[in-house]
């Protein structure tokens, strides 16, 4: 979570990883600084979600 908010860092990082423009993210979340957005991007790269990707059936 970003300090003082209920907004998850991972949520912003994953938006950026899917191709969202940082300027659009700032429009949607004006309380975020450029530094917050860069941190979220780096966090999503450094700590990817673990587990089976969505949409893939179990082998069997």
C-alpha positions as CSV (number, residue, x, y, z in Angstrom):
1,X,0.0,0.0,0.0
2,X,1.1,3.5,-0.6
3,X,1.4,5.5,2.6
4,X,-1.8,7.2,3.5
5,X,-4.0,5.3,1.0
6,X,-5.6,2.0,0.4
7,X,-4.1,1.8,-3.1
8,X,-1.9,-1.3,-3.6
9,X,1.6,-0.7,-5.1
10,X,1.2,-4.0,-7.0
11,X,-2.0,-2.7,-8.7
12,X,-0.2,0.3,-10.1
13,X,2.9,-1.7,-11.1
14,X,0.8,-4.3,-12.9
15,X,-1.1,-1.5,-14.8
16,X,2.2,-0.2,-16.0
17,X,3.4,-3.7,-16.9
18,X,0.3,-4.1,-19.1
19,X,1.2,-1.0,-21.0
20,X,-0.6,1.8,-19.1
21,X,1.0,5.2,-19.7
22,X,2.3,6.8,-16.5
23,X,0.5,10.0,-17.4
24,X,-2.8,8.2,-17.5
25,X,-2.0,6.6,-14.2
26,X,-1.4,10.1,-12.7
27,X,-4.7,11.3,-14.1
28,X,-6.5,8.4,-12.4
29,X,-4.5,8.7,-9.2
30,X,-3.4,12.3,-8.9
31,X,-2.1,11.7,-5.3
32,X,0.7,9.6,-6.7
33,X,4.1,11.2,-7.4
34,X,6.3,10.3,-10.3
35,X,8.5,8.6,-7.8
36,X,5.6,6.5,-6.5
37,X,4.8,5.4,-10.1
38,X,8.5,4.5,-10.8
39,X,8.6,2.5,-7.5
40,X,5.4,0.6,-8.4
41,X,6.9,-0.3,-11.8
42,X,10.1,-1.6,-10.2
43,X,8.2,-3.4,-7.5
44,X,6.1,-5.3,-10.0
45,X,9.2,-6.4,-11.9
46,X,11.1,-7.4,-8.7
47,X,8.2,-9.2,-7.1
48,X,6.0,-10.9,-9.7
49,X,2.9,-12.7,-8.7
50,X,3.6,-16.4,-7.9
51,X,1.3,-19.2,-9.0
52,X,-0.4,-20.5,-12.0
53,X,-1.2,-17.8,-14.5
54,X,-4.9,-17.1,-15.0
55,X,-6.6,-18.8,-17.9
56,X,-4.5,-21.9,-18.0
57,X,-6.1,-25.2,-17.1
58,X,-4.4,-27.7,-14.9
59,X,-2.4,-30.4,-16.7
60,X,-4.0,-33.7,-16.3
